[in-house]
Amino acid sequence: MANHTSTTSEPEVAAQSPQVLASGLMSEAENFLVSMVQPWRLYQLAILIAIFAVAHVLTRYILDPKIDAWLRSLKNMRPSQLRFLLLIARRSRLILFALIAWTVVFIMREFTWPSRSYLISIGATLATAWAFVAIATRLIRNSLLRTTVRYGAWAYVTISILGIEDTTYRLLDLAAVDFGTLHISLLMILKAALALGAMLTLASWANRFLGSRISKVNDLSPSMQVLAEKLVAIILFGAATLLALKTIGFDLSSFAILSGAVGIGLGFGLQKVVSNFVSGFILLLDKSIKPGDVISLGDTFGWIQNLSARYVSVLTRDGREYLIPNEDLITGQVVNWSHSSDYVRLDIHFGVDYASDPHLVRKIAVDAAKGVARVQANPAPVCHITGFGDSSIDMILRFWIDDPSGGLTNIRGNVLLALWDTLKEHDINIPFPRRDVQILSETSFAAPSAKDA
């Protein structure tokens, strides 16, 4: 197969029909099968089968559950290293086959002609290439992209090693559809999938590398780090897509026609999407919110977890994660509890009966608040009289905290408990409304007499 030479000229081959190319490919396959009947190739096939059997038996021991458990129990090893060892163990059959086959080839070439180990060398080359592709593609995190690149690379190296790439490429190129000057063939689709997969893989690696470097730049605020990472990702993946299309010979000028349609779509159906996208960049640029901030928007109170191109992820204390569109944060009223300062003032309203000394109540209320954890000593808590109610002296206790991310309801509850305890300790009552009910006798409802009328 690999040493086959074609006597057909280039224009003649290009002009051949799919039936002629397929017939030629079948003819080459038949010639190869006929050549396999020769004794010196039959014993090479037997050696390859024996090598596979030995590799299979050895793999049964390497892939034993005890070995797998032992690998997982190794300490002082990073997860990436452990995943690599597990990958090697699970591909051990192919790796052992390649190692044993190459050893046999080297030994046979020392004692006989290279043609006597020709098939064995092809099998070793294929096994080596397949193992390399299988291991290398595991670095791709996206499962669909990983599968596409893996099978495409396997097909490419197999065709190249067997030496049938010219006939295969021409056969695939004839399976095509023409749209004016645009020629879309099966070969172009396969090349595009392989090129796009490879380019996107490189872009993904570069994006993770640059993203880790940007996150370590202390001079950039968290919001600017997120903005820089998103811009880098857009540039890398956009460039990867354009390079992949350019590699397969796709005319990029045809995108000019699509730009008008995209503009119309943006004007009608994608207004909200574009608005949220632009609002996301505005939020990152003006630094009004950033990951870790505590915000309130309507009835939603929580911590910003992530800033994406379309929405902001807010996690509340009850474990719910709200995805708030970026446009709502731009146009709505948002309370950022930690925007310019982490200090937050909280108010507690309460009342005491008129028999209490308001001067003493103010002092013990302040002391009670000072004794609660998270309440700041500076600014110090204060207590004021706000009015004289129907049944109580109305008062307000104000205090400050510097960690709103720790929660607001819990600190209010702790201060209320401390206030309750200190009021009970000083025999100060918290009044409640009273209602007197007077029961009238039946005579009270007697009908008026004529004299009364």
C-alpha positions as CSV (number, residue, x, y, z in Angstrom):
1,M,0.0,0.0,0.0
2,A,2.6,2.6,1.0
3,N,5.0,1.8,-1.8
4,H,2.3,2.0,-4.5
5,T,3.0,4.6,-7.2
6,S,0.4,6.0,-9.5
7,T,1.1,6.4,-13.2
8,T,-1.9,8.6,-13.8
9,S,-1.1,12.3,-14.3
10,E,-2.5,15.0,-12.0
11,P,-5.1,16.4,-14.4
12,E,-6.3,13.0,-15.4
13,V,-6.8,12.0,-11.8
14,A,-8.7,15.2,-11.0
15,A,-11.0,14.5,-13.9
16,Q,-11.8,11.0,-12.9
17,S,-15.3,10.3,-11.7
18,P,-16.1,8.9,-8.2
19,Q,-16.8,5.5,-9.7
20,V,-13.3,5.4,-11.3
21,L,-11.6,6.5,-8.1
22,A,-13.6,4.1,-6.0
23,S,-12.7,1.3,-8.4
24,G,-9.1,2.2,-8.2
25,L,-9.2,2.2,-4.4
26,M,-10.9,-1.2,-4.4
27,S,-8.3,-2.5,-6.9
28,E,-5.5,-1.4,-4.6
29,A,-7.2,-3.1,-1.7
30,E,-7.5,-6.4,-3.7
31,N,-3.9,-6.3,-4.7
32,F,-3.0,-5.8,-1.1
33,L,-5.1,-8.8,0.0
34,V,-3.6,-10.9,-2.7
35,S,-0.1,-10.0,-1.6
36,M,-1.0,-11.1,1.9
37,V,-1.3,-14.7,0.8
38,Q,2.5,-14.9,0.5
39,P,4.1,-16.9,3.3
40,W,6.5,-14.1,4.5
41,R,3.5,-11.8,5.0
42,L,1.3,-14.4,6.6
43,Y,3.8,-15.0,9.4
44,Q,4.0,-11.2,9.9
45,L,0.3,-11.2,10.5
46,A,0.7,-14.2,12.9
47,I,3.4,-12.2,14.8
48,L,1.1,-9.2,15.0
49,I,-1.7,-11.4,16.4
50,A,0.7,-12.9,18.9
51,I,1.9,-9.4,20.0
52,F,-1.7,-8.3,20.5
53,A,-2.3,-11.4,22.6
54,V,0.7,-10.7,24.8
55,A,-0.3,-7.1,25.2
56,H,-3.8,-8.1,26.1
57,V,-2.6,-10.5,28.8
58,L,-0.3,-8.0,30.3
59,T,-3.0,-5.4,30.2
60,R,-5.3,-7.6,32.2
61,Y,-2.9,-7.3,35.1
62,I,-2.2,-3.6,34.6
63,L,-5.9,-2.7,34.5
64,D,-6.6,-4.9,37.6
65,P,-8.8,-3.0,40.1
66,K,-6.1,-3.2,42.7
67,I,-3.7,-1.3,40.5
68,D,-6.4,1.4,39.8
69,A,-7.1,1.7,43.5
70,W,-3.4,1.9,44.2
71,L,-3.0,4.8,41.7
72,R,-5.9,6.7,43.3
73,S,-4.4,6.2,46.8
74,L,-1.1,7.9,45.9
75,K,-0.6,11.0,48.0
76,N,1.5,14.1,47.4
77,M,0.3,14.0,43.8
78,R,-1.5,16.7,41.9
79,P,-4.8,15.8,40.3
80,S,-3.4,16.4,36.8
81,Q,-0.6,13.9,37.4
82,L,-3.0,11.3,38.8
83,R,-5.3,11.7,35.7
84,F,-2.3,11.3,33.4
85,L,-1.2,8.0,35.2
86,L,-4.8,6.7,35.0
87,L,-4.9,7.6,31.3
88,I,-1.6,5.7,30.6
89,A,-3.0,2.7,32.5
90,R,-6.2,2.7,30.5
91,R,-4.3,3.0,27.2
92,S,-1.8,0.4,28.2
93,R,-2.9,-2.3,25.7
94,L,-2.2,0.0,22.8
95,I,1.1,1.3,24.3
96,L,2.3,-2.2,25.1
97,F,1.4,-3.4,21.6
98,A,3.5,-0.6,20.1
99,L,6.5,-1.2,22.4
100,I,6.5,-4.9,21.8
101,A,6.0,-4.5,18.0
102,W,8.9,-2.0,17.7
103,T,11.1,-4.3,19.7
104,V,10.3,-7.2,17.3
105,V,10.9,-4.9,14.3
106,F,14.4,-3.9,15.6
107,I,15.3,-7.5,16.3
108,M,14.1,-8.8,12.9
109,R,15.9,-6.1,11.0
110,E,19.2,-7.2,12.6
111,F,18.8,-10.7,11.2
112,T,16.8,-10.4,8.0
113,W,15.6,-8.0,5.3
114,P,13.4,-5.0,6.2
115,S,10.7,-6.3,3.9
116,R,10.3,-9.3,6.3
117,S,9.2,-6.9,9.0
118,Y,7.3,-4.5,6.8
119,L,3.8,-5.2,8.1
120,I,4.9,-5.4,11.7
121,S,6.5,-1.9,11.3
122,I,3.2,-0.6,9.9
123,G,1.3,-2.0,12.8
124,A,3.8,-0.5,15.3
125,T,3.6,2.9,13.5
126,L,-0.2,2.8,13.6
127,A,-0.3,1.8,17.3
128,T,2.2,4.5,18.2
129,A,0.2,7.2,16.3
130,W,-3.1,6.1,17.8
131,A,-1.7,6.0,21.3
132,F,-0.2,9.5,20.9
133,V,-3.5,10.9,19.6
134,A,-5.5,9.3,22.4
135,I,-3.2,10.7,25.1
136,A,-2.8,14.2,23.5
137,T,-6.5,14.7,23.0
138,R,-7.3,14.1,26.7
139,L,-5.9,17.6,27.2
140,I,-9.1,18.9,25.5
141,R,-11.7,19.5,28.2
142,N,-14.7,19.8,25.9
143,S,-16.0,16.3,25.2
144,L,-17.5,17.0,21.8
145,L,-14.4,18.9,20.7
146,R,-12.1,16.1,22.1
147,T,-14.1,13.4,20.2
148,T,-14.0,15.3,16.9
149,V,-10.3,16.0,17.1
150,R,-9.5,12.4,18.2
151,Y,-11.3,10.6,15.5
152,G,-10.3,13.1,12.8
153,A,-6.6,12.7,13.8
154,W,-7.0,8.9,13.9
155,A,-8.4,8.9,10.4
156,Y,-5.7,11.3,9.1
157,V,-2.7,9.4,10.5
158,T,-4.2,6.0,9.4
159,I,-4.6,7.2,5.8
160,S,-1.2,8.9,5.8
161,I,0.6,5.8,7.1
162,L,-1.1,3.5,4.7
163,G,-0.2,5.8,1.8
164,I,-3.7,6.2,0.3
165,E,-4.2,9.9,1.1
166,D,-4.2,11.1,-2.5
167,T,-6.9,8.7,-3.7
168,T,-9.0,9.2,-0.5
169,Y,-8.7,13.0,-0.7
170,R,-9.8,13.1,-4.3
171,L,-12.7,10.7,-3.7
172,L,-13.9,12.9,-0.8
173,D,-13.4,16.1,-2.8
174,L,-15.7,14.7,-5.6
175,A,-18.6,14.4,-3.0
176,A,-19.4,18.0,-3.1
177,V,-22.2,20.6,-3.6
178,D,-21.6,23.8,-5.5
179,F,-23.3,27.1,-4.6
180,G,-22.2,29.5,-7.3
181,T,-18.5,29.9,-6.8
182,L,-18.6,28.2,-3.4
183,H,-17.5,24.6,-3.6
184,I,-18.4,22.6,-0.4
185,S,-17.1,19.1,-0.4
186,L,-16.9,16.3,2.1
187,L,-13.2,16.8,2.2
188,M,-13.6,20.5,3.0
189,I,-16.1,19.6,5.8
190,L,-13.7,17.1,7.4
191,K,-10.8,19.5,7.0
192,A,-12.8,22.3,8.6
193,A,-13.8,20.1,11.5
194,L,-10.2,19.0,12.1
195,A,-8.7,22.5,11.7
196,L,-11.4,24.1,13.8
197,G,-11.0,21.6,16.5
198,A,-7.2,22.0,16.6
199,M,-7.4,25.8,16.5
200,L,-10.1,25.9,19.3
201,T,-8.0,23.6,21.4
202,L,-4.9,25.8,21.1
203,A,-7.1,28.9,21.8
204,S,-8.5,27.1,24.9
205,W,-5.1,26.3,26.2
206,A,-3.9,29.9,25.5
207,N,-7.0,31.3,27.2
208,R,-6.5,29.3,30.4
209,F,-2.8,30.2,30.5
210,L,-3.4,33.9,30.0
211,G,-6.4,33.8,32.3
212,S,-4.3,32.4,35.2
213,R,-1.7,35.1,34.6
214,I,-4.3,37.9,34.5
215,S,-5.9,36.7,37.8
216,K,-2.5,37.1,39.5
217,V,-2.1,40.8,38.5
218,N,-2.8,42.6,41.8
219,D,-2.8,46.0,40.1
220,L,-6.1,45.1,38.3
221,S,-9.4,45.1,40.2
222,P,-11.5,42.0,40.1
223,S,-13.9,43.5,37.6
224,M,-11.1,44.6,35.3
225,Q,-9.6,41.1,35.6
226,V,-12.9,39.6,34.5
227,L,-13.1,42.1,31.6
228,A,-9.6,41.4,30.5
229,E,-10.2,37.6,30.6
230,K,-13.4,37.9,28.5
231,L,-11.7,40.2,25.9
232,V,-8.8,37.7,25.6
233,A,-11.2,34.8,25.2
234,I,-13.2,36.7,22.5
235,I,-10.0,37.6,20.6
236,L,-8.5,34.1,20.8
237,F,-11.5,32.1,19.8
238,G,-12.5,34.6,17.1
239,A,-9.0,34.4,15.6
240,A,-9.0,30.6,15.9
241,T,-12.2,30.4,14.0
242,L,-11.0,32.7,11.2
243,L,-7.7,30.9,10.9
244,A,-9.4,27.6,10.7
245,L,-11.6,28.8,7.9
246,K,-8.7,30.4,6.1
247,T,-6.6,27.2,6.4
248,I,-9.2,25.2,4.4
249,G,-9.4,27.9,1.8
250,F,-12.7,29.4,2.7
251,D,-13.3,32.8,1.2
252,L,-13.8,35.1,4.2
253,S,-15.2,37.9,2.0
254,S,-18.5,35.9,1.9
255,F,-19.0,37.0,5.5
256,A,-19.7,40.5,4.2
257,I,-23.1,39.2,3.0
258,L,-23.9,37.8,6.4
259,S,-23.0,41.0,8.2
260,G,-26.1,42.7,6.8
261,A,-28.4,39.9,7.9
262,V,-26.7,39.9,11.3
263,G,-27.3,43.7,11.6
264,I,-31.0,43.3,10.8
265,G,-31.3,40.5,13.3
266,L,-29.7,42.6,16.0
267,G,-32.1,45.4,15.2
268,F,-35.2,43.2,15.8
269,G,-34.8,39.9,17.6
270,L,-31.5,40.4,19.5
271,Q,-32.1,43.8,21.1
272,K,-32.2,42.3,24.6
273,V,-29.2,40.1,24.0
274,V,-27.1,43.0,22.7
275,S,-28.4,45.3,25.5
276,N,-27.3,42.7,28.2
277,F,-24.0,42.2,26.4
278,V,-23.2,45.9,26.3
279,S,-24.5,46.4,29.9
280,G,-22.1,43.7,31.0
281,F,-19.1,45.5,29.6
282,I,-20.3,48.8,31.2
283,L,-20.6,47.1,34.6
284,L,-17.0,45.8,34.2
285,L,-15.7,49.2,33.1
286,D,-17.3,51.4,35.7
287,K,-16.5,48.9,38.5
288,S,-19.9,49.5,40.1
289,I,-20.2,45.8,41.0
290,K,-17.6,43.0,41.1
291,P,-17.4,39.4,42.2
292,G,-17.8,39.2,46.0
293,D,-19.9,42.3,46.4
294,V,-23.1,42.1,48.5
295,I,-26.0,43.6,46.7
296,S,-29.8,44.1,47.0
297,L,-32.0,44.3,44.0
298,G,-35.7,44.3,44.8
299,D,-36.3,41.3,47.1
300,T,-33.0,39.7,46.2
301,F,-30.1,40.0,48.6
302,G,-26.9,38.0,48.1
303,W,-23.4,37.8,46.9
304,I,-22.2,38.3,43.4
305,Q,-20.6,35.0,42.3
306,N,-19.9,35.6,38.6
307,L,-20.1,38.3,35.9
308,S,-21.0,36.8,32.5
309,A,-21.6,38.4,29.2
310,R,-25.4,38.2,29.6
311,Y,-26.2,38.0,33.3
312,V,-24.9,38.4,36.8
313,S,-25.0,35.4,39.2
314,V,-26.2,36.3,42.7
315,L,-26.2,33.7,45.5
316,T,-28.5,34.2,48.4
317,R,-28.2,32.9,51.9
318,D,-30.8,30.3,51.3
319,G,-28.7,28.7,48.6
320,R,-30.7,30.0,45.6
321,E,-28.7,31.4,42.7
322,Y,-30.4,34.2,40.8
323,L,-29.3,35.0,37.2
324,I,-30.0,38.7,36.9
325,P,-29.8,40.2,33.4
326,N,-27.1,42.9,33.1
327,E,-29.6,45.4,31.8
328,D,-31.6,45.3,35.1
329,L,-28.4,46.2,37.0
330,I,-27.8,49.2,34.8
331,T,-31.4,50.6,34.6
332,G,-32.7,49.5,38.1
333,Q,-31.9,50.7,41.6
334,V,-29.2,48.5,43.1
335,V,-27.9,48.6,46.7
336,N,-24.3,47.6,46.8
337,W,-23.5,47.1,50.5
338,S,-19.7,46.8,49.8
339,H,-19.1,49.2,46.9
340,S,-16.9,51.9,48.4
341,S,-16.9,50.8,52.0
342,D,-17.8,47.7,53.9
343,Y,-19.3,49.7,56.8
344,V,-23.1,49.2,57.1
345,R,-25.3,50.9,59.7
346,L,-28.3,48.9,61.1
347,D,-31.2,50.2,63.1
348,I,-33.4,48.5,65.7
349,H,-36.6,50.1,66.9
350,F,-38.0,49.2,70.4
351,G,-40.0,50.7,73.2
352,V,-40.1,50.7,77.0
353,D,-42.9,51.6,79.4
354,Y,-43.2,55.1,81.0
355,A,-42.0,53.8,84.4
356,S,-38.5,53.3,83.0
357,D,-35.7,55.8,83.2
358,P,-34.9,56.7,79.5
359,H,-31.3,57.7,80.5
360,L,-30.6,54.3,81.9
361,V,-32.3,52.6,78.9
362,R,-30.0,54.4,76.5
363,K,-26.9,53.4,78.4
364,I,-27.7,49.8,78.9
365,A,-28.9,49.4,75.2
366,V,-25.5,50.8,74.0
367,D,-23.6,48.5,76.3
368,A,-25.7,45.5,75.1
369,A,-24.9,46.2,71.5
370,K,-21.2,46.6,72.2
371,G,-21.1,43.2,73.7
372,V,-22.2,41.5,70.5
373,A,-19.6,40.1,68.1
374,R,-19.3,41.9,64.7
375,V,-20.7,45.2,66.2
376,Q,-18.0,47.9,65.6
377,A,-16.7,49.9,68.5
378,N,-15.9,52.8,66.2
379,P,-18.3,54.2,65.2
380,A,-19.8,53.3,68.5
381,P,-23.4,52.2,68.9
382,V,-25.9,55.0,69.9
383,C,-29.4,55.0,71.3
384,H,-31.9,57.8,70.9
385,I,-35.5,58.6,71.9
386,T,-37.7,59.0,68.8
387,G,-41.0,59.8,70.4
388,F,-43.6,59.2,73.1
389,G,-46.1,56.6,71.9
390,D,-49.5,55.7,73.2
391,S,-48.1,53.0,75.5
392,S,-44.3,53.3,75.3
393,I,-41.3,55.5,75.0
394,D,-40.1,54.8,71.4
395,M,-36.4,54.4,71.0
396,I,-33.9,53.5,68.3
397,L,-30.6,51.6,68.6
398,R,-28.1,52.1,65.9
399,F,-24.9,50.2,65.4
400,W,-22.3,49.5,62.6
401,I,-20.8,46.4,61.1
402,D,-18.0,46.0,58.6
403,D,-18.8,42.6,57.1
404,P,-22.2,42.7,55.4
405,S,-21.2,39.5,53.6
406,G,-21.7,37.7,57.0
407,G,-25.4,38.4,56.9
408,L,-27.7,41.1,58.3
409,T,-30.6,39.2,59.8
410,N,-28.4,37.2,62.1
411,I,-26.6,40.2,63.5
412,R,-29.9,42.0,64.1
413,G,-31.2,38.9,65.9
414,N,-28.1,38.7,68.1
415,V,-28.4,42.4,69.1
416,L,-32.1,42.0,69.9
417,L,-31.4,39.0,72.1
418,A,-28.7,41.0,74.0
419,L,-31.1,43.9,74.3
420,W,-33.8,41.6,75.7
421,D,-31.5,40.1,78.2
422,T,-30.2,43.5,79.5
423,L,-33.8,44.9,79.8
424,K,-34.9,41.9,81.8
425,E,-31.9,42.2,84.0
426,H,-32.8,45.8,84.9
427,D,-36.5,45.0,85.3
428,I,-37.4,47.2,82.4
429,N,-40.6,46.2,80.6
430,I,-41.4,46.3,77.0
431,P,-45.1,47.4,76.9
432,F,-47.7,46.1,74.6
433,P,-51.1,47.6,73.6
434,R,-53.9,47.1,76.1
435,R,-57.6,47.0,75.4
436,D,-60.4,47.1,78.1
437,V,-63.6,45.3,77.3
438,Q,-66.7,46.4,79.2
439,I,-69.6,43.9,79.3
440,L,-73.0,45.7,79.5
441,S,-76.1,44.3,81.1
442,E,-79.3,43.5,79.3
443,T,-81.0,46.5,80.8
444,S,-78.6,48.7,79.0
445,F,-80.2,47.6,75.8
446,A,-83.9,48.3,76.9
447,A,-86.1,50.2,74.4
448,P,-86.6,53.8,75.2
449,S,-90.0,54.7,76.9
450,A,-92.6,57.0,75.4
451,K,-91.7,59.6,78.1
452,D,-88.0,59.5,76.9
453,A,-89.2,59.9,73.3
